[in-house]
Each structure stands twice: as structure tokens, then as C-alpha cells.
Amino acid sequence: MAKKDDDILKEAQARFDVAQEAESENRINALADFEFSIGKQWPENIRADRERDGRPCLVINKIPQFIQQITNDQRQNRPSIKVTPVDDKADVETAKIIQGLIRHIEYNSNAEIAYDTAFDGAVRGGFGYFRIIPGYVDPLSFQQELYIKRIQNPFSVFYDPFIQEPDGSDASFAFITEDISRDEYCKKYPDSKLASQGQWEATGNSAPAWMPSGSARVAEYYYKEFKPDTLLMLSSGESILKSELGKKEIPEGIVIVEERETTVPVIKWCKINGCE
């Protein structure tokens, strides 16, 4: 049964609070590292005292050269996506076609910028991100393609803190957030409930997180749902889900030789604010 909007919102707020709390110390340290790397190296109280007394606050910032030593190596040896045929539905020629499609996506996206931005964030603060999203090829087309895009602000991403895999592939949820002013919000989402409110208030106990300093936080909320199903092994060697039997006809002479229960992860996406 599909979740109701209120249930999704409550779940999202609770998960966001958990992710924010779990990462708070790491984010504070990362922000300090970012600021130090761009030359903000004096403690605020000491800098204020020196400026009040008319004394200089010299900064000889040597950090960028060490950052560039690492990022330049990455630019010269960028990681690439390699497609390898490994299962019963794969072959070498198909892998080559998929490899070509991926190269096309990377070229169209200027993916090097996304990779470099994510790596720079990881070097400076410990984490960086890029994303893969669909988009129309031009304003007058219905055709869509995939694009690899940078996430310029790594602090806008909040990830499931209970992941065990180093690449985060077992995450149950993630958020990509954006804080925008009231005027900008009302222009982008004029028909939303929040745009018509005289005073901005988030529901529940998460108001400070979703209404920071008079602006609105809009988040893309990704989460997994797990759909129970039965996996069938056919005598041809092909595997198929029982729920797909009605959509796909089994050729004559092919029989089911084995079956097992499984759960299929389904990725869901919502755009939310503090109250809808």
C-alpha cells in the first residue's frame, strides 16, 4: 500500500534529524577544514582583538599547494567506469555498447567537472558528491538523456548514517537540500502550501532545520522500499520475477526449474519542505 504524504513527511523529518545529528561533529570539523584551506586561519576572537587594536592578521596560506598536489594527480588519472559482462544476461558486445553509452553521457555532461568537484571536496573536508539525473536534450524536445552533474556544496547532502559499505550502496535514504529565500521559493513553487502561508512554520519539532533564518529548505528525499517477490529460474537459464510472468510470455518448452523468495529494492523520490 502506498504511503500517505503525512507519513512520508514524518519519516523524512525523523530520518533527516538522525542524519544531521550523526554527522554534526564531522560537518563542523569539515567546515573548519574548508575555511582553513581558503585562508581563514585566525581564531575569530583573536582576529577581532587584533583588528580592534589595528594590528595586522597576516595569513601565508600554504595549504592550496598541498591540495593541488593531490587533486592534480586525480585529474591526470581520473577514475573511469568499466563495464564487464558477468551474468547470464550479459555478453561482450552488449558490454561494449553500454560502455559507449556511458562515454557519451560523460562527454555530454562534462562529467570531469563533476568528478573534480567531488574529489576536491573530499580532499578539503573529507567528503564530496556528484549525481546522475535525467534531463531533456533541449527545451523543444521530449527526448531525455542522463547527465552526470556536480553537487557544488557537499554540505547539502545528508546520507543514511547506518551504512556499512564504504561506497554507501546499502543506504536506505539520502537527502539533497537547498536553502532558498522566501521570494525565490514563492517564484519556484507558487502553488505550494508554504507559499500561501503568512508566517513560515514547519510541522513537528524540526522547524529550525527546515526554516533556517527566514528561508526555506527544500529537499530531494530518496528512500528505498522493499517489495517481496519470488524469483524463478527457467530451464533456459534465465531468471525472472514471478510478478513479471503476466508481462512476459515464457517460450514454449521452457519450464520453471527452481524458485526462491526475494525482496526487490525500489527507489522512491520526493521533493519536500518543512510542511508538505
Summary of the structure (lengths in Angstrom):
residues: 276
radius of gyration: 24.3
end to end distance: 19.9
largest distance: 91.1
contacts: 657
relative contact order: 0.12
helix: 41%
strand: 23%
